[in-house]
Amino acid sequence: MRILFLGTAGGRRVTFKQMRASGGFLVESGPWRVHVDPGPGALVRLIQCGIDPGTIEAILLTHRHLDHSGDVNTLVEARTMGGWTKGGSLFAPKDALEGEDPVVFRYHRKNLDRVEVITSGWEVTWNGLVFRAVWPHLHHGVETYGLIIEGEGVRVGYVADGRQEDGLGELYKGVDLLIVNTTFRRPRDMDHLSVEDAVPILAQARPRLAIITHFSMEMLGKVVMESAAYLEEKTGVETLPARDFMEIVLHRHGNEVFIEEATVELVHPLGLGGEV
């Protein structure tokens, strides 16, 4: 299984000034590609990596906020070519799909093969992968779910935006890789996690590797490296800060899971695919 970070931005200034990219992350397993939280610029980030957006067969939204869903309609349109090549799946919370202000246009949904609502306890098997919703997070009044994605004998957890809650890390026990959205360095009275909030999560979950991401302004520069080192010291869990275009490859051999980290070389640095 491969995880490709198409963005590590969190917070308005970092996202909307594109101080870091905000395209979410890609999960690849065999021939299948799943895009998680395709925020603003996701389409361009895929092109930069030489990935055809039309090959994204599933999209997972943890919640409806723009920094996580800004390019969802663009990717649905890219996958289906406006209905000429119908197919693909979309999994999202109910308030991203229904109500007065859904973020996924109904016009585009009709061209997908499958649209399914994520709820508490939701689990689905899709082309050899298992997607599972973790306890709903508290996040500014919108439905927000953490995720566990399992396949090829490995498990990846994603702690999405939300407040720290007692026992949150217990829900991710057994994952090999845990991605944690740590927007701030220290706790704030906001529905976002901080580095300090991540300490009990990692201590309880005990993944083989943790990656922090979704950084606000105060997490940029040397602070992000210091934060990863701090978490590793406090919990004993190997911790890395995510980088734009970082890839993590996980593979199982017998009882062991091996994890490799690298940076993808951009195929189209300007985000332009070129003429056919």
N, C-alpha and C positions, 0 to 999 in steps of 0.2 A: 504494500500500500504506500502511496506517495501523498504527502501533504505539501501544497505549494501556496505560500503566502502571497496574495496579490494586493495586500495592503495591511498596514499595522497602525493606522490612524485611529484616534479616539478623541472626542471633544470637537467642538465646532471649529476652533481656529486651525487646528492641525488638519482636520478633514477638508474644510472649505477653502483653505489656502494651499491645500495639497502639499503640506510640509512633509507628510508621509502619504503614501498611497492609501486608498480606502476601498479596495476591491474585494474584501473578504478573503476566503481561502478555498482552494480546490482540493478535492479528494479524488485520487485516481486509484482504481482497482481493476486490474486486467484491462479490458477495452473501455471500461465505464468511467465517466467523469461526472462528478457531483460538485456543484458550486454552492458553498455555504455563505450566506449573507453578502450577496453581491451589491456592495455599496457604490457610491459615485465613482465612475471611472473603471468599473470592472471589465467592460467590453474592451477598452483600450489596453488594460493590463494583460488581458488574454492575448491580444494581438502582439503586444511587445514580446511575450514569451513564445510566440510562434504557434499558439493554440487556436484552432478554428472554433469560434464561439458556437458554430452549428453542431459541434460534437458534444456539447454539454447536454447530457440526457436527464439530469435531475437538478432541481434547485431546492435548497432548504433555507427557509427563513426562520431565525430564532424569534424575531419580532419585527414590527412594522416601521421602526424609526428609520429615517432617511439614510443615515450613515451605514445602515445594514441592508437597505432595500432599494437604494436609489437607482440601480441599473437592472432591477428584476424584470421590468417590462421590456427593456432593451434586449436582455438575454433570451426572453421567451420569443421575441420577434426574430432574433438571430437564429434560434434553434428551428423555428417553424417557417421562416422566410415568409411571414405574413399569411401562412396557411397553405403554402405550396408544398411544404414538407411537414405535414402534421406529425406530432409525436412529442415525446418528452413528458416529464413528471414534475409536479410542483407540490411541495409540502410546506404549509405555513399555518400560523395560528389563525383562529376564526376572525379576529378583528383586522387582520391583514387582507381578508378576502370578502368580508361582509360588512354591513352597516352603511352609514352615510358616506364614509370616506375611505374605501378600501385602497390599498396601495398597489394591488395587482389589478390592472384593468380587465373588466369582463370581456372586452373586445378581444384581448389576446388569449384569455383562458380557453376559449372555445377551440383553439387550435392545438391544445395539449391533449395527450392521451389520458392523463390522470391528474386530477387536482384533489388533494386530500388535506383535511384539517388536522393540525397537530393539537392534541389535548393532553392533559395530565395522564400519564400511564400509556400514552400512545407508543406503539411499536409496529414496525412494518419490515418485511423482508423484500428487498428490491435487488434483483439481478445478483444474488449471492451476498449482498451486504445487508446488515441489519441496522436500521435507524431506530433509536429509542429516545423518547423525550424524558428528561430528568425533571425533577420537581420544579414547578413554575416559579420563576424568580420575581421578586418585587422590583418593578422598574417603571416609575413614572406613569402608573396607571394603565399600561398596555400589557397584553399577554406576552410573556417572554419565557422561553424554555431553553434550558441547557440541553445538550445532546450527547449521546454516546453512539459512535459509529463503529460497527464491528464487521470484520471480514479478513480473509486470508490468515486467520489465526491470530489476529491482533485487534486491540481495542483502543479507540481514540476518544477521549472525552473533551467536551468544549463547555467551559463555564462562561455563559454569556453574561451580558450586562445585568446588574442587579445589586441589591444589598447583601452584605454578609449575613448569613443565618446560621444558627447553631446546627451542627451536623451536616452542613452542606457538603463538606468533603467526603463524608461517608457514602454519599450517593454515587461517587465516582471511583470507589474502591475497585481495584482489579483492572483499571485501564493501564495500558502501557505508556501512552502519551497523554498528557493533560494540558490543554490550551486554556489559559486563564486570562480573561480581559481585566487587566489591572490599569485602570485609567489614571489613578492618582498615586502619589507616593505615600501619603498618609491619609487616614480615614477622614471623610467629610460627611456631613449630614445630607448626603445625596444618594440616589439609587445607582451608585457605581462602586465597584470594588477598588481598593487600594492595595499597595504592596503589603501593608500590615494585615489587611483582611485576607490576603492569600496565604499567610503563614499557617493558620489552622486548616485551611482547605488542603494544602499540600501535605501537612502532617497527618491528616486523616486519610487522604486518598492514597498516598505513597506510590505514585506512578514511577515508572523507570526513568522518565524524563518529563520535565515541566517546561512549558514555553509561555512567557508572558507577552501580551500584545495589547492593542487598542489604547495607544498612549496619548495622553493630553500633553500640553505644552510643558508642564512641570516634569514630565518623564523623559524629555528628549536630552540629547547630548550624553555626557558621561553618567547621568543619573540612572539611565536604563541599565547600564552595565553594573553599576553599584547595586541596583535593586535586585538584579538576578543573583549576584554574589551574596547579598544579604539573605535572600530566601534560601539559597543553598546552605548557607552557614546555619540558619535557624532550624531548618527541617531535615537536612541531610539528603534532600532530593536534588539531583542534578537539575539545574535550571538555566535556561538560555533566554535571552531577549530576542523576540522575533525581529527579522529584518524584511523589508520589502524584497520579494522574489527569493526568499529563503525556501529551500525544499528540505523536507524530512522524509526519509525512506525507512519504512519499517518492514522487516520480514522475519518470519519464524523459521527456526531450524530446530526440530525436535522440541525440547522444553525451553529453549532459549529464544528470546526476541532480540534482534539486533537492530539498532537505530543509527542511521547515518545522516549527516547534515551537510548541506552545500548551498551555494548560491547559483541560481539559474543564469546562464548567459543570455542576454536579450537578443532575440532574432531581429526584431524591428524596434530599435530603441525609441524612435519617434512615435510609435503606436500606429503607423500607417502600413497597411498590408501590402501596398504596391499594386501595380496593374497586373491583371491576369493576361 
